[in-house]
Amino acid sequence: QSFAEGKVLSIVVFAILVGAALGALGQKTRELSTLIDQGSQVMFKLTRWIIQLTPIGVFGLIGSVVASYGLEALKPLIPYIGLIYLGCLTEIFVVYPILLKLHGLRITGFYKGIFTAQQTAFFTCSSIGTLPVSLAVAVDNLKLPKSYAGFALPLGANMKMDGCGAIYPAVSSIFIANYFHIVLTPQHYLLIALASILGSLATAGVPGVATVMLTVTLSTAGLPLEGLAILAAIDRILDMMRTATNVTSQILVPTLVARENGMIEKTSPLLTKPSAAVSAAEI
């Protein structure tokens, strides 16, 4: 019934339960797990084709919006872009530093160490594409154990999307509701928050997938999907900041866990300020 009625949140919860059951049964359901994996690959390929054709569809949708409502319809996008950037920057430079400080780690040491990964994420718009750089800075700059980073960061690249899966769908859903003059109730806000939180745990680290998560959030809250046509025109601008936020969080969480378990090397800039001699040698 949930599939037929498009209740995406119910489907996600059911999928989590099925995945847990498959993992618990192990080899007994190996064939079914393989079949599901193959089906997943087929859907990824179909999604990739759709993303490649998206620019043509967006051109038509934006043309229709401009023809119907005029260029005035696009003016609200300017403060909206600023709001998305503000949300992501607040996450990066307010929330994350607080977490670092609570764990006794040097804030400047962390951000200097991951700056290359943030740059790469900003321009590639892909957490997966940035993964080699993320691994390099985590091991070489932050001094995390290589075996640990090699497990934690790829996991985060698929399950830690603060920008694409949480901030963007939440802010965009409220923007679309206001754009179409829909009054949001406390139930709307609760559904938006819940869908965004779950979405941040299930967003692939490739460009354009945030739009899929926004679709999930809009469907869950019962908001019009037509708003996607307006936002799609500026998605690349938003995706750069979203991905930089994602990658920062994907490196941050393994760093905090490593700190709690005493796995960070004593020479890490997270723990001690580099001496002038070391800094000169690095330069």
Wavefront OBJ file of the C-alpha trace (Angstrom):
o trace
v 0.000 0.000 0.000
v 2.853 2.382 0.810
v 4.441 1.724 -2.591
v 1.138 2.292 -4.358
v 0.386 5.533 -2.489
v 3.946 6.872 -2.642
v 4.504 6.943 1.131
v 8.273 7.074 0.843
v 9.059 7.319 4.552
v 7.209 4.082 5.272
v 9.106 2.393 2.450
v 12.453 3.564 3.841
v 11.630 2.187 7.299
v 10.534 -1.136 5.774
v 13.739 -1.277 3.695
v 15.829 -0.806 6.856
v 14.022 -3.695 8.550
v 14.458 -5.954 5.498
v 18.167 -5.085 5.339
v 18.591 -5.908 9.028
v 16.815 -9.255 8.541
v 18.994 -10.133 5.533
v 22.113 -9.321 7.538
v 20.948 -11.456 10.457
v 20.211 -14.474 8.236
v 23.593 -14.273 6.491
v 24.302 -17.063 4.015
v 20.736 -18.365 4.175
v 19.557 -15.416 2.073
v 22.656 -14.975 -0.089
v 20.743 -15.387 -3.370
v 18.084 -12.872 -2.333
v 20.746 -10.383 -1.231
v 22.455 -10.754 -4.608
v 19.153 -10.215 -6.425
v 18.412 -7.078 -4.398
v 21.912 -5.768 -5.075
v 21.474 -6.335 -8.805
v 18.116 -4.540 -8.701
v 19.793 -1.670 -6.885
v 22.433 -1.397 -9.620
v 19.710 -1.295 -12.279
v 17.958 1.553 -10.450
v 21.251 3.447 -10.066
v 21.810 3.178 -13.810
v 18.274 4.400 -14.564
v 18.737 7.270 -12.125
v 22.028 8.212 -13.786
v 20.305 8.370 -17.189
v 17.579 10.572 -15.747
v 20.153 12.913 -14.175
v 21.950 13.201 -17.520
v 18.685 14.218 -19.221
v 17.708 16.591 -16.412
v 19.158 19.780 -18.019
v 16.807 19.388 -20.993
v 13.820 18.876 -18.717
v 14.815 21.769 -16.474
v 15.086 24.079 -19.487
v 11.512 23.240 -20.454
v 10.200 23.564 -16.899
v 11.901 26.905 -16.251
v 10.709 28.155 -19.656
v 7.169 27.258 -18.666
v 7.496 29.033 -15.309
v 8.916 32.209 -16.893
v 6.255 32.177 -19.639
v 3.477 31.786 -17.081
v 4.669 34.050 -14.281
v 7.472 36.188 -15.771
v 11.021 36.712 -14.495
v 9.570 37.911 -11.195
v 9.042 34.249 -10.328
v 12.803 33.710 -10.110
v 13.610 36.646 -7.791
v 12.903 34.724 -4.544
v 15.744 32.333 -5.472
v 18.402 34.916 -4.577
v 17.703 35.033 -0.804
v 17.007 31.294 -0.920
v 20.557 30.627 -2.180
v 21.896 32.851 0.583
v 19.882 30.934 3.172
v 21.223 27.550 2.019
v 24.791 28.862 2.183
v 24.133 30.398 5.603
v 22.770 27.100 6.915
v 25.767 25.134 5.630
v 28.308 27.698 6.885
v 26.640 27.715 10.307
v 26.962 23.940 10.414
v 30.639 24.032 9.380
v 31.864 26.986 11.449
v 29.553 26.899 14.492
v 28.244 23.371 15.136
v 31.343 21.403 14.132
v 33.815 23.613 16.067
v 31.687 23.157 19.196
v 31.902 19.382 18.774
v 35.669 19.572 18.269
v 36.068 21.723 21.378
v 33.933 19.377 23.479
v 36.286 16.542 22.503
v 39.410 18.537 23.349
v 40.598 18.864 19.747
v 42.195 21.903 18.097
v 39.740 23.611 15.755
v 42.408 25.282 13.611
v 44.344 22.029 13.338
v 41.262 20.245 12.009
v 40.288 22.847 9.415
v 43.832 23.370 8.163
v 44.186 19.611 7.792
v 41.007 19.096 5.753
v 41.057 22.265 3.636
v 42.202 20.384 0.509
v 39.303 17.943 0.823
v 36.843 20.819 1.282
v 38.166 22.517 -1.862
v 37.866 19.317 -3.882
v 34.327 18.704 -2.629
v 33.263 22.273 -3.445
v 34.326 22.030 -7.085
v 33.497 18.376 -7.821
v 30.129 18.284 -6.002
v 30.779 14.627 -5.195
v 31.572 13.030 -1.838
v 32.600 9.825 -3.607
v 34.821 11.753 -6.018
v 36.462 13.516 -3.059
v 36.974 10.271 -1.119
v 40.651 9.715 -2.126
v 41.494 13.247 -0.988
v 39.475 12.805 2.219
v 41.378 9.617 3.024
v 44.707 11.310 2.328
v 44.074 14.289 4.616
v 42.641 12.078 7.368
v 45.717 9.848 7.418
v 48.507 12.262 6.478
v 47.282 15.500 8.070
v 45.030 14.480 10.951
v 47.073 11.342 11.738
v 44.172 8.915 11.928
v 45.004 5.193 11.612
v 44.967 4.179 7.939
v 42.937 0.995 8.462
v 40.347 2.867 10.519
v 40.048 5.782 8.082
v 39.773 3.327 5.189
v 36.624 1.913 6.790
v 35.019 4.992 8.353
v 35.319 7.523 5.521
v 33.801 5.379 2.713
v 30.963 4.562 5.118
v 30.455 8.256 5.791
v 30.534 9.072 2.074
v 27.356 7.032 1.746
v 25.645 7.697 5.086
v 26.622 11.181 6.316
v 25.049 13.912 4.205
v 24.393 16.895 6.448
v 24.263 19.276 3.476
v 22.440 17.275 0.791
v 20.281 15.069 2.976
v 19.407 17.313 5.927
v 19.905 21.076 5.497
v 18.945 21.320 1.813
v 15.662 19.316 1.869
v 14.493 20.987 5.076
v 15.146 24.581 3.955
v 13.931 23.883 0.409
v 10.680 22.317 1.574
v 9.846 25.380 3.658
v 10.830 27.653 0.752
v 8.587 25.760 -1.686
v 5.678 25.860 0.764
v 6.057 29.645 1.100
v 6.496 30.050 -2.652
v 3.152 28.345 -3.283
v 1.512 30.144 -0.329
v 0.998 26.960 1.680
v 0.604 27.452 5.430
v 2.726 24.897 7.252
v 1.387 23.222 10.381
v 3.425 21.717 13.237
v 2.786 18.329 11.613
v 4.397 19.573 8.390
v 7.494 20.721 10.259
v 7.735 17.417 12.122
v 7.487 15.391 8.889
v 10.036 17.629 7.151
v 12.479 17.240 10.043
v 12.010 13.472 10.239
v 12.390 12.959 6.474
v 15.487 15.177 6.396
v 17.158 13.304 9.254
v 16.507 9.923 7.641
v 17.516 11.336 4.267
v 20.939 12.352 5.591
v 21.556 8.654 6.319
v 20.554 7.387 2.887
v 21.908 9.783 0.264
v 24.443 8.582 -2.306
v 27.586 10.692 -2.576
v 27.180 11.665 -6.239
v 26.099 14.946 -7.871
v 22.377 15.610 -8.218
v 21.100 13.044 -5.739
v 20.036 15.743 -3.258
v 17.117 16.423 -5.600
v 15.948 12.852 -4.994
v 16.055 13.420 -1.231
v 14.124 16.673 -1.628
v 11.490 14.710 -3.553
v 11.253 12.296 -0.617
v 10.830 15.163 1.851
v 8.220 16.944 -0.256
v 6.252 13.731 -0.769
v 6.365 12.914 2.925
v 5.109 16.368 3.912
v 2.515 16.450 1.109
v 4.048 19.531 -0.579
v 3.918 20.235 -4.359
v 6.690 18.612 -6.402
v 6.402 21.382 -8.998
v 8.795 23.433 -6.869
v 11.619 21.159 -8.005
v 11.470 22.774 -11.456
v 12.369 26.162 -10.008
v 15.175 24.917 -7.752
v 16.739 22.654 -10.370
v 17.946 25.665 -12.373
v 20.321 26.705 -9.568
v 21.119 23.260 -8.182
v 24.777 23.323 -9.217
v 25.382 26.506 -7.223
v 23.813 24.904 -4.167
v 25.488 21.539 -4.663
v 28.968 23.001 -4.252
v 28.278 24.221 -0.724
v 26.214 21.173 0.184
v 29.013 18.799 -0.777
v 31.647 20.805 1.106
v 29.438 20.473 4.191
v 29.000 16.739 3.592
v 32.724 16.051 3.288
v 33.538 18.137 6.362
v 31.073 16.105 8.434
v 32.298 12.832 6.912
v 35.814 13.561 8.186
v 34.656 15.119 11.457
v 32.687 12.171 12.838
v 35.486 9.561 12.387
v 37.856 12.073 13.971
v 35.631 12.429 17.036
v 35.227 8.660 17.348
v 38.989 8.202 16.995
v 39.506 10.738 19.784
v 37.109 8.891 22.087
v 38.993 5.651 21.487
v 42.515 7.082 21.722
v 43.419 6.299 18.108
v 44.820 9.707 17.085
v 48.619 9.933 16.946
v 50.215 12.261 19.477
v 51.878 14.229 16.663
v 48.515 15.106 15.143
v 47.793 18.843 14.756
v 44.458 18.031 16.384
v 46.231 17.537 19.707
v 49.340 19.715 19.589
v 50.345 22.876 17.816
v 53.099 22.102 15.259
v 56.481 23.553 16.108
v 58.087 26.158 13.833
v 60.691 23.625 12.714
v 58.036 21.116 11.676
v 56.016 23.784 9.874
v 59.084 24.995 7.974
v 59.950 21.440 6.966
v 56.414 20.857 5.724
v 56.514 24.051 3.706
l 1 2 3 4 5 6 7 8 9 10 11 12 13 14 15 16 17 18 19 20 21 22 23 24 25 26 27 28 29 30 31 32 33 34 35 36 37 38 39 40 41 42 43 44 45 46 47 48 49 50 51 52 53 54 55 56 57 58 59 60 61 62 63 64 65 66 67 68 69 70 71 72 73 74 75 76 77 78 79 80 81 82 83 84 85 86 87 88 89 90 91 92 93 94 95 96 97 98 99 100 101 102 103 104 105 106 107 108 109 110 111 112 113 114 115 116 117 118 119 120 121 122 123 124 125 126 127 128 129 130 131 132 133 134 135 136 137 138 139 140 141 142 143 144 145 146 147 148 149 150 151 152 153 154 155 156 157 158 159 160 161 162 163 164 165 166 167 168 169 170 171 172 173 174 175 176 177 178 179 180 181 182 183 184 185 186 187 188 189 190 191 192 193 194 195 196 197 198 199 200 201 202 203 204 205 206 207 208 209 210 211 212 213 214 215 216 217 218 219 220 221 222 223 224 225 226 227 228 229 230 231 232 233 234 235 236 237 238 239 240 241 242 243 244 245 246 247 248 249 250 251 252 253 254 255 256 257 258 259 260 261 262 263 264 265 266 267 268 269 270 271 272 273 274 275 276 277 278 279 280 281 282 283
